Amino acid sequence: MLSAAQDLVYGLLPTEEAEDLGLGSLRRHHHLGFLISDDEKSSYNYLKPGIGDLSSDVDLSAFGLGLEHRRYLLAFFSVFGVSIYFGFFCNTLPSFNFKAEVMATAVMNMTTAALDWVSIAFDAPLARAVVFGVHIDGHLVVEVLLIAVILFQLTRKSYKPPKKPLTEKEIDDLCEEWIPEPLHPPITEEMKLEPPTLESAAGPHTVIDGKEVVNFASANYLGLIGDDKIIDSCVASLEKYGVGSCGPRGFYGTIDVHLDCETRIAKFMGTPDSILYSYGISTIFSVIPAFCKKGDIIVADEGVHWGVQNGLYLSRSTVVYFKHNDMTSLESTLEKLTRGNKQAEKIRRYIVVEALYQNSGQITPLNEIVRLKEKYRFRVILEESHSFGVLGNTGRGLAEHYGVPIEKIDIITASMGNALATDGGFCTGTARVVDHQRLSSSGYVFSASLPPYLASAAIAAVDHLEDDPSLLTTLRSNISLLREGLSDLPGLTIASHPLSPIVFLKLKNPTGSFKNDLELLNKITERALKEDSVFIVSTKRSVLDKCRLPVGIRVFVSAGHTASDIKKVSDSLQRVAALVLAEHI
């Protein structure tokens, strides 16, 4: 009889034979596969429609399973099946590249089926259960159970480390196999740079490897290196103050000569106040983060030098670059940032440019910059390291050159290591601009103050420039003479502004490769130094420098150069360029 009942359950026993055996009232549920009698059907007639007809009463004690047993057994296997499936899904997810949609559909279908199956089993005994006024039905029980299973699967460890600890030998083997991440990228042959070493002052003439050379590689624009008045001021300062200050400006590092220098520069530039920095290039990348913060907008020229780039990076502001020295590109950029953008009106906005670009020798059109600044309500930060002491009738920089009132420039910075032939830098502007830096500029707050003798040298250099404006006349005459001598240079062309003391030479026919172009230019500078004793340099850039302007040769003109010096460098470049660039002309 047991065998016949089993055949009937699994659909293997015909109905006629079942009637003969007295098992006609036992029929297999066509959806769920469990047995129930007619009485049980009438008792639980609220079950969901579509489950199928249930047969009449029958004694299933032969199976050893009563109705309650079957009901809970089904619930157990349903939840167990879902948990196993979900666990397999969780543990194997990293190992297979299934599509997310397919997996989500499979899980949803499985979960829905399980909910239907198990709720039928639990609905009957819990139909009248009420806990704290809340009706408890099968769905709620199943959902709580499934949530518990899912949380268990998600929180359990997919990998159990071995309980046995590693031996000393295994630890040693692992340590030997471990390769640490390198602290720096591999050093190539191109990166192994050995620049010439100067053995005397970097004046118009210097000594390299025991040989005197004509120096066109130093930004000694006014020829003040070695000037007797500046040397005398340094000697007097050394005798009075010693060499260093041994402290930041805010912590007993301020000496009276620092205040004198700040006052002298502010008076020379026609601004209310100024502030000194200990290191030239740190001036600009301390000033920019002092005023520009996260969320601010900075529009900068793509040709700015590394010091400006570093300041932009440290500010964490939103930086947008415009095409090099292109005012149409600048205006288009400002228009896009401000048009219909009400939020832009509420945040600080800056234009950052160089007065005279180190990477191209071009001069920025300040009159256009000021016009756009006022039209779109931006502030201007002007970097004048190569224009201070050079441009303008009296060397006061780009504002004087264009006749722009100095108060229209919000912030001006400059290095004193070029025209003034000393070191350090300064920022000049309104008293509020200066005072803010005394508390917020890292290069000022945390660096030891400028050595007193360098501040004395800066004061003497400004006095010298103001007393002898003929230095500017001589400088411009030398620039014009050199440009004339290099006008028909084979394979090279002058790309700098006619008033720029940085005469920038770039290839007429670039190779298309930054590396190959630089190799050709380096060959020219090396041969000029070795064969003609002419010291010039190419635009070598570090891996940190993001400027993408064309490379070239920079010839730094000084008021201290003579006509014979300029003829010598012109003749040398004519000869060497023709030899090196014979295939590229």
Protein Blocks (a to p, Z undefined) as FASTA:
>chain_A
ZZmmmmmmnopacfklmmmnopmmpccdfklopacdfklmmmmmmbcehibpcdddddfk
lnopafklmmmmmmmmmmmmmmmmmmmmmmmmmmpccdfklmmmmmmmmmmmmmmmmmmm
mmmmmmmgceehiacdfklmmmmmmmmmmmmmmmpcfbdcdfbdcdfklmmmmmmmpccd
dfbdcddfklmccddddfbdcbfbdceehiacddfkbccfnopgopaklmmmmmmmmmmn
ombnoiafklopacfklmmmmmmmmmmnopabdcddfbfklmmmmmmmmmpcghiacddd
fkbcfklmmmmmmnopacddddehiaklmmmmmmmmmgopaklmmpccdddddfbdfklo
pacdfklmmmmmmmnopaddddfklmgokgojkonajklmnopafklpmbacddfklmno
padddddddfklmmmmmmmmmklmmpccddfklmmmmmmmmmmmmmmmmlmmmmmmmmmm
mmmmmmmgghiacfbdfklcbdcdddfbdghiaklmmmmmmmmmmmmmmmnopacddddd
dfklmcfbdcdddddddfkbcfklmmmmmmmmmmmmmmmmmmmZZ
